[in-house]
Amino acid sequence: MPKSKRRGGGHPRGTSGAQHRNMQSFSDEDASIETMSHCSGFSDPSSITEDGPEVDEEATQEDLEYKLKGLIDLTLDKSAKTRQSALEGLKNALSSKILYEFILERRMTLTDSIERCIKKGKSDEQRAAAGLACLLCVQLGSGIESEEIYKTLAPILKKILCDASASVQARQACATCLGVCCFIATDDITELYTTMECLENIFTKSYQNERNSNSISSTQNTVLHISALLAWTLLLTICPMNEVKKKLEMHLHKFPILLSCDDVNMRIAAGETLALLFELARETDGDFFYEDMELLTQKLKALATDGNKHRAKVDKRKQRSVFRDVLRAVEVKRNEQM
């Protein structure tokens, strides 16, 4: 491949994956330096976009693809640090530029690398691999290619999500990945339901924690529950109405419990989900009536005007803004009837 123009200048290209694996005495420090030669161009989104009319677009694209191929090779490296850096570099690239054709041609290679990193990697590597899987499906969009990726990765994602011995960060990333990829890729209604059930098994533990004042819920577990709840809520938006009705019966009277959670992000996630549930309930039933509306609106108003001195100002500001919208969404039908 002819050498293309490079904006950085002065820094040699990294070796390819094949050359890289044949090197002797390759330490973690060497791996980091080698990987950064590939990844540095993706730390800033502007570094892979055009700087102006003088940039040779074809040469820039060739240079970009050369670096991406190197990163893909490095996802197979023996060094965990190198693999993780390569995954992060690919994530930065895919989140900064549409690369449909390039990804389409290499989707199976990327899927194999992601699967291997999730299965054999540790927490940070698993988290990076799950994040890359999300971007892969986003880049490819809805279609058979994304569906193939999802079918390959879903079993291992669910396994880690439900594995209490796995790191919370990895489980959190797997929850998000399941939600995003299932939303984009699957047309299988049974798979949609089983994925939602898997996510429900995680976040519904917060119901028990809030009911039982003596229970101990770590911040890490709460973060996991939030990710599972948000992923579940996303999938709820593509459920058939008969399934939506079942979910409403199961959860509508339980979500207000989460509004009392100590974690502001859980309160916000629960509030946003409640707003969606009320919207869906009114779509399925024009005469929808919620028995505990007065109690719920009082709680929402309290959160929308929260002045608790023990809470951080940033948290209070964020919470008040969100719950003003949640309150309007919940009360909209009631106001129309008055």
Secondary structure, DSSP 8 states (H G I E B T S, - for coil): ------SS-S------HHHHHH-SS--HHHHHHHHHHHHGGGSSGGGGS--STTS-HHHHHHHHHHHHHHHHHHTT-S-HHHHHHHHHHHHHHHTTS--HHHHHHHHHHHHHHHHHHHHH--HHHHHHHHHHHHHHHHHH-SSHHHHHHHHHHHHHHHHHHT-TTS-HHHHHHHHHHHHHHHHHH---HHHHHHHHHHHHHHHTHHHHHHH-TT----HHHHHHHHHHHHHHHHHHTTS-HHHHHHHHHHHTTTHHHHTT-S-HHHHHHHHHHHHHHHHHHHHH-TT---TTHHHHHHHHHHHHT---TTS-HHHHHHHHHHHHHHHHHHHHHHHHH-
